[in-house]
Amino acid sequence: MPSRSSGARGGAVRPACPAPVLRGERGRCAAGVPRSSPPGREGALCSRRALRLRPAPGMHRAGGLWRRRRAGGGGAGPGPRPGDGAALGAGAGLGPGAEADPGLLRASSPEVGRRLRGLALVRGAFVSSGEAAELLRELEPVLGRRPYQFDHWDGAICGYRETERARWGGAGRAVLGRVAAAFPPGRPPLPLVHVLDLHPRGHVRPHVDSVKFCGCTIAGVSLLSPSVLRLVSCRAPGQWLELLLEPGSLYVLRGAARYDFTHEILRDEESFFGGRRVPRGRRLALICRNAPPDTTPDALGDSLAFIGGTAPPAAPQ
């Protein structure tokens, strides 16, 4: 579902804020100097501190500090921590041959599961807790200024606020860099990422993303609340697939899962995964899409795009 925020309509993109500069004044350093430092030493520390603002090769800025980028599988730094998606290479193995986490996926039949194998993908613990916290700190000031809306211009979403973003901090760049592995060669994700903030009482109705705005692959990172993503066949409504989207998980839709199945986020009162209740709270999603192709795919595609105002298919038993 495409966003109508200003970024997608040619609105001005706010330039990145300049990097903060540490300044010393009359022998006083702006930060980081012990109060007990002797007068002469204090000025020297300021000078050395200012020199450190120029990053050395292999360094990046995160959390206000310069940190050394950790090489995959090498280097003398500490090893990966549990749940550290970046260190564990969570972006690897996201192509059409990838396997979903079996405990996070259920299908109406083994045939549907086989048909959508590698086309509807879900991976848990894709985002570490530290990355999730940094992403929330970055997005809350933007989203907090916007009220939730309970009607959408295409009828696909209820109870939401949204924005599009192209500039990210260290955690955002790391996470989106891993998400890019889910897209085919030569068809990378668009620079603008759709950020969708869903109210606890909000939901996403069944729809197929329009081929006018979206290409062959959709990938989304889920934060804050767990939810259930349900896919239902456009041709045979009795065929369905459900993905359990836990906080920090990644889902990918491509091929038949993207074009021939509607997808929806279940409202709280319907939020079950099998016999398990999945209470819905506020859900934040970072959704990446690639550009639409020059020709319409040979699939249902846009014929059922943005389904709204119709009775949803019966809930699977």
Helices and strands as residue ranges (DSSP letters): G 6-9, H 39-51, E 59-62, E 65-68, G 102-104, E 105-107, H 110-115, E 120-123, H 129-143, E 157-165, H 170-179, G 180-182, E 193-207, E 217-224, E 227-233, E 240-245, E 250-254, H 256-259, E 261-265, G 268-270, E 272-273, E 276-277, E 283-289, G 301-304
